[in-house]
Amino acid sequence: MREHVLLIGGGGREHAIARELAESEAKLSACAGNKNPGIARLAAEFETLETTDPAAVAEYAEEIEATIAVVGPEAPLDAGVSDALEDAGVYAFGPKRADAKIETDKAFQRRFMADNDIPGCPDFETFEDMDAACEFIDEYDGDLAIKPAGLTGGKGVKVIGDQVTPEEGKEYIRESEYDRIVLEERLIGEEFTVQAFVANGGLETAPAVQDHKRAYEGDEGPNTGGMGSYTDATFELPFMTEGDYADAVEIIEATVDALEDYRGILYGQFMLTAEGPKVIEFNARFGDPEAMNTLPVLETDLLDVLVAARDGDEPPALEFAEQATVCKYAVPEGYPTDPSAGARVQVDEESAGDALLYYASVDERDDGIYTTTSRSFALVGVADSISEAEEIAEDALAVAGEEGLHMRHDIGKAALVQQRIDHVAELRNE
């Protein structure tokens, strides 16, 4: 019987997943709250619906007789979509709501790590009393990261000593409407991500990725959901050793062992400190943009991974091409603080050249493609080296036209990569 895969979500991550599945023998259908033109072209059927409504998603899955579902974004996981799909008899490659708390509840995440002796956990405290949190800032000897416990789209964290002063941090806590706050030691180092494909107690990992959270070149400006990212032609990044990557994988393995019944993608975001990798956070799905870096170089059929998981097997050994990737986003002007949504954008797809174009948070209407308040689309270069991949992605940014969109041009450039290498060498006194 031919597999029928339902893809849930309409962002760049889901477009990357759709592209991989469209090359398989499966029939592909999709549903999302926005009509992603890239996904709609690849899918046999595309339904616009609210993906955080578990009943609506499960009903659609039953209607189209899906045999496997892939849950892309975190919000449907938090809403319990995987649980509803299982109740409807459709296997969901994505954790159930209780396991998705490893991402959706940062207070749970830190307590879980501490209770299970998972390595790489920074010092932390959780608070429901905001006055007590402010007192802790006054008494703490050092800088702290302020993290709302729930989902914030990657934009709710404030770091004392980097983004805000202690007084500004306390003002942020008092004026926020968050009911729980995590305060943890500020980690100094270089960030990187490792994504693991997890099923039935086994896991396989992908090459490390470095995202760029700041909105502007030179790592300036407010935090975003990510302005772009890169991988090297090896599993490690240029500032990492094989031991650093292995240490990160050991942390993911310990977390999967403690979760016991986890399935889907477990994405570890790490800080490579002078003492080795420490966990910034876990995500319960592919990263966006990190999926767009790793899936294009995945040589194993993604459908084989999904079928193995559904059939009770561990993920098959994964093969990745020995190539580097560079991803650069085009985002609405003013993103992330005051993005200009609802603008019609002209995307000259032929200008992408050798780059891969992934539509992210846009909405295709009868008269064109319109921006939302989040990232619009991404261009990904794939080549034998980071510098070659960067040139491909940079040249392809011409698809964005002249006005209305903003990009970071420095991602993947030699100077910025060398800056990362020098930073880690300095931390290690090399």
N, C-alpha and C positions, 0 to 999 in steps of 0.2 A: 504494500500500500504506500502511495506517495505521501510523504509527510506534508502537513499544512501548518506553517508557522505563523502565529499572530505576533506582530511586533507592536509593543505599547509605548508610545511616546513620539514626539515630533521635533526633536532637536538634532544637533550635529552628531551627537553620540549615536542616536538612532539611525540617522542617515548612513553612518559608517557601518552599523550592524546590517542594515538593509542591503547595502552594496555587497557585503560578503554573502549574505543568504541568497541574494538574487543570482549568484553564480553557482549555487548548489542545485540539487535536483528537487528541492522543496518548492511547494507553492507558497508564496508570501502574501500575507494580508497585513494591514496596519490600521491602527486607530490612534488618534491624538486630538487634543483640543484645538490645535492649529493645523492647517493644511501645509505640510512641508512639501514643496514641489519636487524635491529630489526623491523623497520616499514615495510620493504618489506615483511617480513615473515607474518605479521599480516594482511596486506592489500590484498584485492582481485586483485587489480591492482595498479601498481606503475609506474609513469611516471617521467622521468628525464627532467626537463625544468627549465627555468629561472623564479623564482617565483616573481621577481620584474617586470615582463612583464605582466601587467594587461590583455592585450588582449589574451596572450597565456594561462594564467590561466583560464580565462572565457571560452575560446574556448574548453579547455579540460573538464571543468565542464559541458558544454553543451553536449559535445561528449559522456560522460559517463552517462548523465542524472542524475547528482547529485541533490538531493533535499535540502541539507544543506551543507555549507562549513564552516570549522574552519580554521581561519588564525592564524598560530602559531607565527612567528617572526615579529619583528617591521618593517623591511625593506619593505616587501610587503604591509603593512598597509600604510607606508609613500608613496609608489608608487601608491596607489589608487586601490589596488586589490579588496577590499570590494565594492567600488563604481562600478567597472567593473562587478563584480559578480551580484550585484543588477540589473544593466542594462540588464544583460543576463537572469534575472528572477530566480537567485539562491540566496537563503538567506545566508548571510555571518554572522557568529557569530564572530564579530570583527568590531571595529569602522571604519567608513568612514574616508577618509584622513583628513578632516577638524577636526574631533574629535580626531584623532590619534595625532594631534599636541600637545596634553597634554603631550605626551612623546617626539615626534620627534623634537619639538622646545622648548628648555628650556626657552628662552626669553618669548615666548608666554605663557608657563606654569606659570611663575612667575607673569606676568602681569595679566593673567586670575585669579589667586588666589587673587591678590591684588584688582582687579576691582570688584570681587564678594564677597569680605570680607570673604574668606575662611580661617578658623583658621589654625594655624600651619605654616604660611608662614614666613620665615626668612627675615631679611632686605637684600635688593638686589639692584643692578643697572645693566643695560644692556648697552653694548657699541658696536658700529660699528667702532669707531676710536680707534685703539690699543694704540696710544700715550696717549689718554685720559684715557684709562683703566689703563695704567701704572702710570699716575699721581694720579689716584684715590687710587691705592695701597699705594703710598707715603703719601697721606693725611689721609688715614683711620686709625682710632685708634683701632687697633685689628687685628686679623688674618682673612684671607679671603679664600674662596673656589673659584677656577678658573674653570669655566665650559664652554666649547664650546657649542654654542646654539643647534647645530645639533646632529645627532647620531654619537656615537664614540664607540659603542660596550662595554660600561661600563669601558673604559680605558682612557678617555680623561681628567678626572678631576685631578687637582693638588691642594693640600691643603697647604697653607702657614702656617708655624708653625708646620707642621706634616711631609709632604713629601718634601717640598722645602722651601728655604729662600725667603724673598721678592725679592731679586735681581734675584734669579733663576726663580721665578714666572714671573717677568717682561720679562726675557729673553725668557721664554717659550711662552709668548704672542706675543712678537716681531717676533720670528722665526717660529711661527705656520702659517698655511695657512688658519686659520679660519677667516670668515668674520664677525662673531658676537661672543661676549663673555659676559657671565653673571658672575658678581662678587657678592658674597653674604657672609654674616657672617659665620664664621666657627662654626659649631654646635658641641658641646662637649656632649658625652653621649654614649649610646649603640644603634646600628642600629637594626631595625627589619622591617619585611615586613608583610602586610596584603593584601591578594588578594580577590577581590570581583567579584562575578558573577553578571553581570548587564544586565537587559533587561526591556524595556517598563516601565521605571521609578522606577522599584524595584531592590533590590540587596540582595544578601546573601553572607556572608563572610566566609573565611576559617581560620584555626588556624594560629597564628603568626609564622613566620619563621625567623631565623637569618642566613644570608649568611656570608661567610668569604671571603672578597675581596682580601686580601694580598696573594701573591704567596707562601710565606714560613711560616713555623711553627712559633708560637709566634707572629703572625701578623706582620711579617717582609716582606720586599721586595715590588716590584711594585704592583699597583692595577691590578686586573684581572677582567674577567667577573664573577668570583666567583669560589672558589676552593671546596666548599661544604657547607652544611647547616644542620640545625636540627630544629625539633619541639618537643614540650613536649606532654604529654598525655592529656593536657588541651588546651584551645584556647590561653592561655597566655604562655610566656616563663618564665623560672625560675626567671629572674630579673624583671619581670613585675607584676603589679597588675591587677585585673579585671578592675579597673578604667582606667588604661593606655590603655588597649585594647579597651574599650568603647570609649575613647577619639579619638583614631585612627579611629574607625569606623565612628564616628560623622564627622570627616574631610572628609572621603570618601563619606559619604552621602551628605554633603554640595557640594562636587565637582560634584557628579552625578546630583544633583538638578540643578546646574548651567549649566551643559553641555546639559541638557534637553533631548536629543535624543540619548544618548550614549548606545552602546550595545557591549557585549563582556566581557573581563576581564579588570578591572581597578585595578592596582597593586600599592599600596601606599608603598613607602619606607620611613621609619620614623627614626628619631633620638630621642631616649628617653632621654631628657635633664632634668635638675633639675626643669624646669618649665613644664614638660610634653612633649608629642610627638610634634615634628616639622617635616615638610615635607622636605626630601632630594630631592625626585623627585617622579613623577608618571610614570608608564609604562602602555602601552595600550594593554597588553597581559599577559599571564602567565609568571612568572619568570622562568628562567633556571639557577639555579636548583630548585627553589621553587615549580614548578609543580610536581617534582619528590618526594617532601615531602608530599604534600597535596593530590594529586590524589590517591595514594595507600590506604589512609585511608578514602576516600570519599565513603560512603555507598549508597548514592543516585545515581541512574543511570544517568551518564553524558548525555546520549541521551535524557532523560526526560527534562533536563535543556535546551538543544538545541531546542527540539521540542516546548517547552513552549515559548521560545524566538521567534521562527519563527511564532508561531501562535498568537502572540500578548499578551501573558500572562507574568506576572512577574515570576522570577525564583521560583521553588518550594522550600520549606524549606529543607535545606541540613542537612544530618546526617553524622557525622564523627566518626569513631571508636576512642575510648579513648586509643590511642596508640601513642608512641613517634616514631620519625623517625630520622635517621642520614644518610646524603648523602656525599659521598667522591668521588672526580673526579680523574681520571688519565689523565694527560695532557702531550703533547710533551715536551721533555727536552728543556729548554730555554724559555718556555712560561712564560709571554706574550711578552717579548721584542724581542727575537730572536728564535722563535720556529722552531724545525726541522720538516718540513712538508714532506710528501711523503714517510715516512718510513712504511714498512709493519709491522703490529703488529699481534702477535699471541694471541688470546683471548681464554683462556681455560674456556669456559662457565660453565663447570661442577664444577669448583672450586668456583663458586659463592655461593654454599651452600644455606643457607636460605635467602640470600640477593637478591634484585631485581637488575638486570643488565640493564642499559639503555645506548644504543649507542648514542653518541652526534655528534660531528663533525668529522665523519670518512666517507670514501668513499669505498664502496664494489665494487671490480672489479672481473674479471673472476678468477684471481689468488690469491685473498685474500683481506684483509681489510687494508686500508692505512690511515695514519694520515693526517690531514690538519693543518692549522696554529692555530687552536683553540682546545678546550678541546675534548678529545677522547671518553671517556665513564665514567659512574658513577655507583657506587654501593650504594644501599640504604638498610639500615637495618630498620626493623619495629618490635617494641617490646613494652612491657608494660612500660619501662622506657628508658630514654636517654642513660644510661650506657649500658643497654642490647642491644639497637639498635646500639650503637657505636661498640660494640664487633662484632656484625654480619657484619657490613659494613667493619670494619678493617680486619677481617679474610678473607673477600671476595676479598680484594685487590690483593690476590694471582693470580687472573685471568690476571693481568697485566704483569706477567712474571718478569724477573730479570732486563731487560735493556730497555732504550729508553723512559721511561715514568716517570713522577714525580707526587707525591701525597703529600697532607698535612695529616699527621697521627694524628694531635692533635684535629681535629674537633670532637666535641661531647664528648671529654674526660672530666672527672670530674674536673680536675684542671682548664681547660680553661673556663668551664661553671661557676665554682665558682669565677673565676676572673671577669666575667661579673656581677655576683651578687654583689660582693664587690665593683665594680666600681659604680654601681647605688646607692648602700647604701652610699657610700662616697659623691656622688653628692647631695644626699638628706639629708646629715648630720645625717644619722641613725646609 
